[in-house]
Amino acid sequence: MLLKPEVQKMEWGELTVFLSKKYEKKAFIDAGVFKCEPGKSLQLHTHEGGDEYCWVFDGAAIFLIDGKEYEVKAGELIKIPKDLEHRSYPKGKHPFTSFFVVCP
């Protein structure tokens, strides 16, 4: 089945969600593409239902996870354990784009 996900314009960039399925006891699966513009970022947030995996495929990003910074470049994958406060933003003057999956 061919799916045509909608690109959502956000104040920090673009979000395309391919899959969002909720299960019982706070568990869920989300998957999509996140594009963040220079000088922008999501607010700090957590995922109670599962770990998040982000594969950066364009640009470079700084991931702030539980107070520690990690630089992630195109071709690299980072795991964000559930319940840890985090956010990410572009490193430098160019946007970054990542594929993300949040799952139990």
DRENKOL-651252 format. One record per residue (C-alpha): residue number from 1; residue in one letter; x, y, z. Coordinates in pm, 1 decimal. Layout:
<recs>
rec nr = NUM&rest = A&c1 = X&c2 = Y&c3 = Z
...
</recs>
This chain:
<recs>
rec nr = 1&rest = M&c1 = 0.0&c2 = 0.0&c3 = 0.0
rec nr = 2&rest = L&c1 = 139.2&c2 = 339.4&c3 = -97.8
rec nr = 3&rest = L&c1 = 119.2&c2 = 602.3&c3 = 176.0
rec nr = 4&rest = K&c1 = 145.2&c2 = 976.6&c3 = 119.6
rec nr = 5&rest = P&c1 = 232.6&c2 = 1134.0&c3 = 452.2
rec nr = 6&rest = E&c1 = 169.9&c2 = 1502.6&c3 = 495.8
rec nr = 7&rest = V&c1 = 458.5&c2 = 1739.0&c3 = 563.7
rec nr = 8&rest = Q&c1 = 372.3&c2 = 1957.8&c3 = 860.9
rec nr = 9&rest = K&c1 = 532.8&c2 = 2301.8&c3 = 873.1
rec nr = 10&rest = M&c1 = 645.4&c2 = 2386.7&c3 = 1225.2
rec nr = 11&rest = E&c1 = 815.5&c2 = 2694.1&c3 = 1372.6
rec nr = 12&rest = W&c1 = 1142.8&c2 = 2496.9&c3 = 1388.7
rec nr = 13&rest = G&c1 = 1121.2&c2 = 2326.8&c3 = 1046.5
rec nr = 14&rest = E&c1 = 922.9&c2 = 2033.8&c3 = 906.4
rec nr = 15&rest = L&c1 = 779.6&c2 = 1710.9&c3 = 1047.0
rec nr = 16&rest = T&c1 = 660.6&c2 = 1419.1&c3 = 835.9
rec nr = 17&rest = V&c1 = 505.0&c2 = 1134.0&c3 = 1034.3
rec nr = 18&rest = F&c1 = 488.5&c2 = 800.2&c3 = 850.7
rec nr = 19&rest = L&c1 = 351.8&c2 = 594.2&c3 = 1137.9
rec nr = 20&rest = S&c1 = 192.2&c2 = 679.7&c3 = 1470.3
rec nr = 21&rest = K&c1 = 31.2&c2 = 394.8&c3 = 1658.2
rec nr = 22&rest = K&c1 = -67.9&c2 = 392.6&c3 = 2024.1
rec nr = 23&rest = Y&c1 = -84.6&c2 = 79.9&c3 = 2237.4
rec nr = 24&rest = E&c1 = -190.6&c2 = 21.1&c3 = 2596.7
rec nr = 25&rest = K&c1 = 17.6&c2 = 127.4&c3 = 2899.8
rec nr = 26&rest = K&c1 = 172.3&c2 = 434.9&c3 = 2729.7
rec nr = 27&rest = A&c1 = 353.0&c2 = 226.1&c3 = 2466.2
rec nr = 28&rest = F&c1 = 351.7&c2 = 357.5&c3 = 2110.3
rec nr = 29&rest = I&c1 = 541.1&c2 = 357.2&c3 = 1783.7
rec nr = 30&rest = D&c1 = 614.5&c2 = 676.7&c3 = 1592.5
rec nr = 31&rest = A&c1 = 827.1&c2 = 703.2&c3 = 1279.4
rec nr = 32&rest = G&c1 = 898.8&c2 = 985.2&c3 = 1040.5
rec nr = 33&rest = V&c1 = 1135.5&c2 = 1255.0&c3 = 919.5
rec nr = 34&rest = F&c1 = 1237.3&c2 = 1560.4&c3 = 1117.5
rec nr = 35&rest = K&c1 = 1399.1&c2 = 1862.9&c3 = 949.2
rec nr = 36&rest = C&c1 = 1525.6&c2 = 2140.7&c3 = 1175.9
rec nr = 37&rest = E&c1 = 1631.6&c2 = 2483.0&c3 = 1050.5
rec nr = 38&rest = P&c1 = 1943.0&c2 = 2668.7&c3 = 1175.9
rec nr = 39&rest = G&c1 = 1887.9&c2 = 2857.6&c3 = 1500.4
rec nr = 40&rest = K&c1 = 1574.5&c2 = 2652.8&c3 = 1576.9
rec nr = 41&rest = S&c1 = 1495.8&c2 = 2359.8&c3 = 1805.8
rec nr = 42&rest = L&c1 = 1209.8&c2 = 2167.0&c3 = 1957.5
rec nr = 43&rest = Q&c1 = 1150.9&c2 = 2230.1&c3 = 2325.6
rec nr = 44&rest = L&c1 = 1299.0&c2 = 1982.2&c3 = 2571.2
rec nr = 45&rest = H&c1 = 1071.5&c2 = 1678.0&c3 = 2587.0
rec nr = 46&rest = T&c1 = 1058.7&c2 = 1309.0&c3 = 2682.7
rec nr = 47&rest = H&c1 = 904.5&c2 = 989.5&c3 = 2545.3
rec nr = 48&rest = E&c1 = 743.4&c2 = 775.9&c3 = 2815.0
rec nr = 49&rest = G&c1 = 646.8&c2 = 492.9&c3 = 2581.9
rec nr = 50&rest = G&c1 = 983.2&c2 = 397.3&c3 = 2436.0
rec nr = 51&rest = D&c1 = 1333.9&c2 = 474.9&c3 = 2319.9
rec nr = 52&rest = E&c1 = 1389.9&c2 = 708.5&c3 = 2025.2
rec nr = 53&rest = Y&c1 = 1637.5&c2 = 629.8&c3 = 1747.3
rec nr = 54&rest = C&c1 = 1746.5&c2 = 912.0&c3 = 1516.0
rec nr = 55&rest = W&c1 = 1945.8&c2 = 854.0&c3 = 1198.9
rec nr = 56&rest = V&c1 = 2078.9&c2 = 1182.0&c3 = 1061.1
rec nr = 57&rest = F&c1 = 2094.1&c2 = 1160.8&c3 = 682.5
rec nr = 58&rest = D&c1 = 2159.8&c2 = 1524.5&c3 = 592.3
rec nr = 59&rest = G&c1 = 2366.9&c2 = 1784.3&c3 = 776.9
rec nr = 60&rest = A&c1 = 2489.1&c2 = 1763.5&c3 = 1134.8
rec nr = 61&rest = A&c1 = 2310.9&c2 = 1809.1&c3 = 1466.4
rec nr = 62&rest = I&c1 = 2367.7&c2 = 1855.1&c3 = 1835.1
rec nr = 63&rest = F&c1 = 2151.2&c2 = 1629.0&c3 = 2050.3
rec nr = 64&rest = L&c1 = 2111.3&c2 = 1743.7&c3 = 2409.7
rec nr = 65&rest = I&c1 = 2017.6&c2 = 1432.9&c3 = 2609.5
rec nr = 66&rest = D&c1 = 1980.6&c2 = 1443.0&c3 = 2987.0
rec nr = 67&rest = G&c1 = 2206.7&c2 = 1750.7&c3 = 3002.8
rec nr = 68&rest = K&c1 = 2487.1&c2 = 1609.9&c3 = 2780.7
rec nr = 69&rest = E&c1 = 2561.8&c2 = 1721.0&c3 = 2423.1
rec nr = 70&rest = Y&c1 = 2632.3&c2 = 1474.3&c3 = 2141.0
rec nr = 71&rest = E&c1 = 2732.9&c2 = 1573.6&c3 = 1787.7
rec nr = 72&rest = V&c1 = 2571.4&c2 = 1352.7&c3 = 1524.2
rec nr = 73&rest = K&c1 = 2671.0&c2 = 1376.4&c3 = 1157.0
rec nr = 74&rest = A&c1 = 2506.9&c2 = 1246.6&c3 = 840.1
rec nr = 75&rest = G&c1 = 2520.0&c2 = 867.0&c3 = 837.2
rec nr = 76&rest = E&c1 = 2524.5&c2 = 833.8&c3 = 1216.7
rec nr = 77&rest = L&c1 = 2254.8&c2 = 698.2&c3 = 1448.4
rec nr = 78&rest = I&c1 = 2183.7&c2 = 801.2&c3 = 1808.2
rec nr = 79&rest = K&c1 = 1965.3&c2 = 629.8&c3 = 2068.4
rec nr = 80&rest = I&c1 = 1770.8&c2 = 840.6&c3 = 2317.1
rec nr = 81&rest = P&c1 = 1653.4&c2 = 622.1&c3 = 2607.8
rec nr = 82&rest = K&c1 = 1289.9&c2 = 660.7&c3 = 2713.2
rec nr = 83&rest = D&c1 = 1206.7&c2 = 912.9&c3 = 2983.6
rec nr = 84&rest = L&c1 = 1526.1&c2 = 1119.3&c3 = 2926.6
rec nr = 85&rest = E&c1 = 1472.6&c2 = 1487.5&c3 = 2853.0
rec nr = 86&rest = H&c1 = 1614.4&c2 = 1579.3&c3 = 2513.1
rec nr = 87&rest = R&c1 = 1611.8&c2 = 1808.9&c3 = 2212.5
rec nr = 88&rest = S&c1 = 1819.4&c2 = 1853.0&c3 = 1897.5
rec nr = 89&rest = Y&c1 = 1924.8&c2 = 2140.3&c3 = 1676.3
rec nr = 90&rest = P&c1 = 2149.2&c2 = 2197.6&c3 = 1372.8
rec nr = 91&rest = K&c1 = 2522.8&c2 = 2231.6&c3 = 1416.9
rec nr = 92&rest = G&c1 = 2625.9&c2 = 2537.6&c3 = 1221.9
rec nr = 93&rest = K&c1 = 2442.3&c2 = 2737.3&c3 = 958.0
rec nr = 94&rest = H&c1 = 2268.6&c2 = 2454.0&c3 = 772.2
rec nr = 95&rest = P&c1 = 1957.0&c2 = 2249.7&c3 = 855.7
rec nr = 96&rest = F&c1 = 1975.3&c2 = 1885.2&c3 = 952.1
rec nr = 97&rest = T&c1 = 1733.8&c2 = 1610.4&c3 = 858.4
rec nr = 98&rest = S&c1 = 1686.7&c2 = 1281.0&c3 = 1041.0
rec nr = 99&rest = F&c1 = 1468.7&c2 = 972.4&c3 = 1024.6
rec nr = 100&rest = F&c1 = 1329.5&c2 = 888.5&c3 = 1368.3
rec nr = 101&rest = V&c1 = 1159.2&c2 = 591.9&c3 = 1530.2
rec nr = 102&rest = V&c1 = 1016.4&c2 = 587.0&c3 = 1882.9
rec nr = 103&rest = C&c1 = 928.8&c2 = 237.9&c3 = 2001.7
rec nr = 104&rest = P&c1 = 899.6&c2 = 31.9&c3 = 2322.0
</recs>
